[in-house]
Amino acid sequence: MSNKFKYAVLALALVVTGCGGAAQAGGSGQKLALDAPLPTSVPDGTKIVVGDPATQVAFKLSGQLDKVEKYVKFANLSGGPQTTEAFRAKALDLGSVAEIPAIHATWTGLHVKIVASKFRQDPINHPIYELGIAPGVTVKTLADLRGKSIAYSPGQAQGALILKVLKKAGLTKDDVKLIEIPSTGDVYVNALAGKQVDVAPIGGVQIKRYQTKYGKDGATTLQHGLRDDAGHLYGPVESLEDPAKAAAIRAYVAAWGVAQDWIDKHPKEWIAGYYVKDQGLTEADGQWLVDNAGHADIPADWSDAITRHQETIELLAKETKNPVIQAKDLYDLRFQAVAADAIKAGAVK
């Protein structure tokens, strides 16, 4: 972790807590057992710190922000490395990530739990990532990856995706050259354009922009044909053991579910308010992202998700020489139906 980010996490901890570690407001001093029923009433004065910037915007656009801010302080943090380090600094209670961070956090001794899960309907045809192919490089099928240099980011969703792609293609790490590069911003696009790597997983609007900017030079993209749609809210066990915070997290997960449903049903407002106003993208880029994402799937039963997560764990464990852990232990099943039930009820509770 860079010094710059260490200072940012420390600053967040000081802002949130004054000087005493992650959110203490509302803490009763009593531990809530991880198999005890979730409290449903958030005590006055309770605050949890949440790193979920996109959903924060959805709350604002849908008119729900005032309700949520009664018990939430938002932090401008997202993604695995940032949220995990913020958990360690006791500066964060909940973060928004893909499927890999909870695995790596557990392997490094941080006890976390997933409390909400979101997927995509028809996920094969609505992938988050595609394989970017550098100009002048020919990769038309996954088998063509043999001998290619591929951007690889251990500990991130993109890194796990590359391992899954190699497995699907019948290849091993020895059949390609993995170049360790962290996936942030447009790093992978620039690496492809500069021919530092032959292949890199790129996601979101970067796919469209890469094709538009470098297609004339021979750049292409290739769909991998795998599910890469998992998205989760997770947090440290210590927060779930605090009865007041557990109640606030439950309330947030319900509100989060309603917000995801609002995004799905209000694409024009989401494009204008988030992609254009908040993210600075064009309306065309926002429309492409909405079309590419398709419709959300927020299941009330996590059984299939846990099975898929277990497969990912076993693949990563083999490739990274880490122990196989049980995916079911990463999920707090008390929250399994909270978001889906809130969507059915149609209101934040």
C-alpha positions as MATLAB code, in Angstrom:
seq = 'MSNKFKYAVLALALVVTGCGGAAQAGGSGQKLALDAPLPTSVPDGTKIVVGDPATQVAFKLSGQLDKVEKYVKFANLSGGPQTTEAFRAKALDLGSVAEIPAIHATWTGLHVKIVASKFRQDPINHPIYELGIAPGVTVKTLADLRGKSIAYSPGQAQGALILKVLKKAGLTKDDVKLIEIPSTGDVYVNALAGKQVDVAPIGGVQIKRYQTKYGKDGATTLQHGLRDDAGHLYGPVESLEDPAKAAAIRAYVAAWGVAQDWIDKHPKEWIAGYYVKDQGLTEADGQWLVDNAGHADIPADWSDAITRHQETIELLAKETKNPVIQAKDLYDLRFQAVAADAIKAGAVK';
ca = [
       0.000    0.000    0.000;
       1.342    3.432   -0.918;
       2.184    6.039    1.711;
      -0.389    8.315    0.095;
      -3.157    5.786    0.695;
      -1.958    5.075    4.262;
      -2.298    8.750    5.050;
      -5.752    8.801    3.450;
      -6.953    5.893    5.612;
      -5.501    7.499    8.738;
      -7.197   10.779    7.874;
     -10.496    8.953    7.384;
     -10.125    7.282   10.773;
      -9.508   10.627   12.460;
     -12.409   12.319   10.716;
     -14.845    9.536   11.528;
     -13.844    8.881   15.115;
     -12.040   11.942   16.358;
      -9.055    9.806   17.419;
     -10.349    6.560   18.794;
     -10.811    4.043   15.965;
     -13.858    3.068   13.913;
     -17.316    4.292   14.638;
     -18.093    3.916   18.320;
     -21.323    5.916   18.219;
     -24.245    3.825   19.364;
     -22.047    0.995   20.674;
     -23.485   -0.660   23.780;
     -20.378   -2.516   24.843;
     -22.289   -5.812   24.584;
     -21.423   -8.374   21.930;
     -24.078   -9.733   19.629;
     -23.529  -13.379   18.758;
     -23.104  -13.981   15.036;
     -26.015  -16.437   15.105;
     -28.323  -14.219   17.166;
     -31.347  -12.605   15.493;
     -30.573   -9.223   13.980;
     -31.877   -6.224   15.905;
     -34.447   -4.341   13.840;
     -34.436   -0.987   15.629;
     -31.473    1.367   15.197;
     -30.730    3.155   18.497;
     -30.571    6.939   18.392;
     -27.048    8.195   17.847;
     -25.826    5.062   16.081;
     -23.523    5.693   13.120;
     -21.868    3.254   10.757;
     -19.240    4.275    8.212;
     -19.947    2.991    4.709;
     -17.777    3.040    1.585;
     -20.361    2.767   -1.189;
     -20.140    5.953   -3.295;
     -22.399    4.860   -6.158;
     -25.259    3.869   -3.865;
     -24.843    7.143   -1.984;
     -25.661    8.942   -5.240;
     -28.638    6.630   -5.808;
     -29.995    7.559   -2.374;
     -29.703   11.243   -3.250;
     -31.335   10.871   -6.652;
     -34.184    8.742   -5.285;
     -34.880   11.053   -2.328;
     -33.789    8.500    0.304;
     -30.536   10.123    1.442;
     -31.992   11.959    4.436;
     -33.366    8.706    5.852;
     -30.067    6.873    5.442;
     -27.868    9.656    6.770;
     -29.556    9.354   10.164;
     -27.361    6.329   10.830;
     -24.719    6.366    8.060;
     -21.582    8.396    7.478;
     -20.359    7.842    3.937;
     -16.681    7.500    3.069;
     -15.367    7.968   -0.456;
     -13.779    4.519   -0.560;
     -14.538    1.504   -2.726;
     -12.796   -1.597   -3.998;
     -11.014   -4.385   -2.190;
      -7.584   -3.009   -1.241;
      -8.990    0.289    0.010;
     -11.836   -1.183    2.047;
      -9.706   -3.921    3.575;
      -7.087   -1.442    4.763;
      -9.818    0.848    6.094;
     -11.224   -2.117    8.052;
      -7.786   -2.706    9.532;
      -7.566    0.960   10.491;
     -10.990    0.599   12.166;
     -12.236    3.423    9.961;
     -14.978    1.586    8.072;
     -17.906   -0.682    8.878;
     -19.104   -1.636    5.399;
     -17.657   -1.591    1.890;
     -18.770   -2.367   -1.672;
     -16.621   -4.906   -3.542;
     -16.597   -7.867   -5.945;
     -16.069  -11.496   -4.896;
     -12.313  -11.525   -4.224;
     -11.686   -9.102   -1.305;
     -13.523  -11.169    1.308;
     -11.369  -14.151    0.354;
      -8.074  -12.294    0.556;
      -9.067  -10.503    3.761;
      -9.727  -13.887    5.380;
      -6.414  -15.264    4.145;
      -4.632  -12.332    5.756;
      -6.305  -12.835    9.126;
      -9.109  -10.264    8.865;
     -12.478  -11.729    9.854;
     -15.163  -10.325    7.544;
     -18.695  -11.195    6.487;
     -20.734  -10.535    3.351;
     -24.121   -8.978    4.133;
     -25.533   -8.226    0.664;
     -25.089   -9.631   -2.829;
     -25.978   -8.323   -6.265;
     -25.634  -10.042   -9.636;
     -26.757   -9.489  -13.223;
     -29.554  -11.170  -15.107;
     -28.223  -13.019  -18.160;
     -24.662  -12.495  -16.876;
     -22.825  -14.167  -19.764;
     -24.232  -11.618  -22.176;
     -23.769   -8.745  -19.721;
     -20.183   -9.111  -18.484;
     -18.445   -6.518  -16.364;
     -15.115   -7.186  -18.108;
     -13.881   -8.040  -21.568;
     -10.384   -8.997  -22.616;
      -8.677   -6.032  -24.230;
      -6.303   -7.066  -27.008;
      -3.371   -4.794  -27.852;
      -3.050   -3.326  -31.378;
      -1.221   -5.743  -33.653;
      -1.934   -8.766  -31.436;
      -4.210  -11.516  -32.720;
      -6.438  -13.153  -30.139;
      -9.736  -14.383  -31.552;
     -10.375  -17.269  -29.157;
      -9.303  -18.027  -25.605;
      -6.925  -20.681  -26.950;
      -5.021  -17.854  -28.676;
      -3.908  -16.600  -25.258;
      -1.120  -19.166  -25.254;
       2.227  -17.394  -25.240;
       0.727  -13.949  -24.692;
       1.658  -11.451  -21.985;
      -1.367  -10.746  -19.793;
      -1.927   -8.039  -17.184;
      -2.559   -9.694  -13.823;
      -3.644   -8.150  -10.534;
      -3.568  -10.580   -7.595;
      -6.178   -9.805   -4.969;
      -8.537   -8.102   -7.405;
     -11.484   -9.368   -9.425;
      -9.546   -8.896  -12.662;
      -6.772  -11.194  -11.464;
      -9.189  -13.945  -10.506;
     -10.924  -13.564  -13.845;
      -7.660  -14.187  -15.702;
      -7.119  -17.411  -13.758;
     -10.659  -18.523  -14.607;
     -10.144  -17.650  -18.267;
      -6.938  -19.672  -18.421;
      -8.699  -22.639  -16.846;
     -11.549  -22.392  -19.349;
      -9.022  -22.267  -22.196;
      -7.215  -25.359  -20.897;
      -4.106  -23.301  -20.172;
      -1.948  -22.798  -17.097;
       0.070  -19.841  -15.879;
       3.102  -21.483  -17.464;
       1.481  -21.193  -20.897;
       1.341  -17.394  -20.700;
       3.361  -14.547  -19.226;
       1.514  -12.872  -16.357;
       2.589   -9.276  -15.796;
       1.642   -8.029  -12.330;
       0.032   -4.615  -12.723;
      -2.595   -3.260  -10.323;
      -5.861   -2.484  -12.071;
      -6.789    1.097  -11.279;
      -8.377    3.711  -13.509;
      -7.133    3.471  -17.083;
      -3.862    1.696  -16.224;
      -4.748   -1.417  -18.220;
      -5.947    0.547  -21.237;
      -2.689    2.490  -21.297;
      -0.684   -0.718  -20.889;
      -2.466   -2.200  -23.895;
      -2.092    0.937  -26.010;
       1.606    1.123  -25.141;
       2.002   -2.585  -25.907;
       3.345   -3.303  -22.426;
       1.010   -6.309  -22.421;
      -0.805   -8.227  -25.130;
      -4.001   -8.777  -23.163;
      -5.689   -7.165  -20.169;
      -9.170   -7.420  -18.616;
     -10.890   -4.045  -18.945;
     -14.286   -3.130  -17.622;
     -17.080   -0.608  -17.707;
     -16.781    2.374  -19.982;
     -13.101    1.543  -20.557;
     -14.280   -1.173  -22.968;
     -16.142    1.288  -25.156;
     -13.433    3.933  -24.978;
     -10.675    1.455  -25.798;
     -12.528    0.220  -28.857;
     -13.289    3.783  -30.008;
      -9.837    5.259  -29.408;
      -7.584    2.409  -30.483;
      -9.774    0.331  -32.811;
      -8.386    2.183  -35.804;
      -4.933    0.961  -34.752;
      -6.065   -2.658  -34.631;
      -7.109   -2.894  -30.973;
      -9.921   -5.364  -30.272;
     -11.767   -6.881  -27.345;
     -12.885  -10.449  -26.711;
     -15.723  -11.636  -24.484;
     -14.578  -14.357  -22.102;
     -17.906  -16.172  -21.701;
     -17.717  -16.486  -17.915;
     -19.715  -15.021  -15.045;
     -17.968  -12.002  -13.567;
     -21.010  -10.222  -12.145;
     -20.710  -10.712   -8.370;
     -20.971   -7.616   -6.210;
     -21.109   -7.588   -2.413;
     -21.339   -5.464    0.679;
     -19.033   -6.788    3.374;
     -17.664   -5.648    6.699;
     -15.580   -6.666    9.711;
     -17.098   -9.066   12.214;
     -16.464   -6.556   15.007;
     -19.116   -4.278   13.525;
     -21.650   -7.109   13.318;
     -20.970   -8.026   16.958;
     -22.073   -4.555   18.051;
     -25.880   -4.737   18.439;
     -26.435   -1.096   17.479;
     -24.214   -1.305   14.429;
     -25.740   -4.629   13.400;
     -29.153   -2.949   13.426;
     -27.811   -0.069   11.354;
     -26.156   -2.451    8.888;
     -29.413   -4.338    8.514;
     -31.226   -1.055    7.837;
     -28.556   -0.063    5.330;
     -28.777   -3.370    3.459;
     -32.561   -2.903    3.144;
     -32.071    0.645    1.865;
     -29.299   -0.544   -0.457;
     -31.630   -3.129   -1.989;
     -34.296   -0.512   -2.672;
     -31.637    1.790   -4.163;
     -30.437   -0.920   -6.551;
     -34.019   -1.487   -7.631;
     -34.470    2.268   -8.163;
     -31.344    2.357  -10.364;
     -32.699   -0.529  -12.425;
     -36.082    1.151  -12.930;
     -34.842    4.717  -13.545;
     -32.077    4.411  -16.149;
     -32.493    7.952  -17.535;
     -32.253    9.562  -14.102;
     -29.299    7.325  -13.234;
     -27.441    8.214  -16.414;
     -27.983   11.951  -15.894;
     -27.379   12.030  -12.147;
     -24.575    9.509  -11.764;
     -22.743    8.831  -15.000;
     -22.961   12.382  -16.379;
     -23.117   14.689  -13.330;
     -21.166   12.648  -10.771;
     -18.726   10.699  -12.950;
     -18.267   13.222  -15.750;
     -19.105   10.791  -18.547;
     -21.091   11.564  -21.654;
     -24.734   10.591  -21.929;
     -23.742    8.108  -24.654;
     -21.202    6.492  -22.338;
     -23.799    6.282  -19.590;
     -26.328    4.693  -21.912;
     -23.728    2.147  -23.022;
     -23.014    1.243  -19.399;
     -26.695    0.839  -18.587;
     -27.253   -1.340  -21.655;
     -24.138   -3.379  -20.915;
     -25.183   -4.018  -17.319;
     -28.665   -5.198  -18.189;
     -30.883   -5.776  -15.154;
     -29.904   -6.453  -11.570;
     -30.517   -9.739   -9.783;
     -30.702   -9.521   -5.988;
     -31.581  -13.019   -4.796;
     -33.176  -13.896   -1.485;
     -31.311  -17.218   -1.511;
     -27.507  -17.180   -1.657;
     -27.015  -20.913   -2.178;
     -25.965  -20.668   -5.830;
     -23.767  -17.654   -5.135;
     -21.979  -19.509   -2.351;
     -21.395  -22.484   -4.638;
     -19.825  -20.241   -7.282;
     -17.790  -18.455   -4.647;
     -16.461  -21.789   -3.414;
     -15.281  -22.637   -6.919;
     -13.422  -19.334   -7.057;
     -11.825  -19.979   -3.678;
     -10.584  -23.410   -4.717;
      -9.100  -22.054   -7.940;
      -7.363  -19.171   -6.174;
      -6.138  -21.400   -3.357;
      -4.505  -23.739   -5.849;
      -2.860  -20.926   -7.812;
      -1.743  -18.851   -4.819;
      -0.851  -21.703   -2.426;
      -3.344  -20.470    0.167;
      -5.579  -22.776    2.221;
      -9.040  -23.643    0.970;
     -11.614  -21.847    3.077;
     -15.354  -22.386    3.074;
     -17.348  -19.816    1.125;
     -20.366  -20.282    3.389;
     -18.288  -18.942    6.256;
     -17.843  -15.652    4.406;
     -21.580  -14.961    4.349;
     -23.769  -13.760    7.208;
     -26.919  -15.650    6.303;
     -29.030  -13.543    8.659;
     -28.927  -10.893    5.922;
     -29.763  -13.292    3.088;
     -33.275  -12.019    2.378;
     -33.042   -8.489    3.806;
     -32.448   -6.648    0.523;
     -34.850   -8.781   -1.522;
     -37.590   -8.413    1.094;
     -37.111   -4.640    1.167;
     -37.481   -4.501   -2.609;
     -40.719   -6.480   -2.398;
     -41.993   -4.147    0.294;
     -41.060   -1.223   -1.925;
     -39.803    1.027    0.839;
     -36.768    1.622    3.022;
     -37.256    0.250    6.526;
];
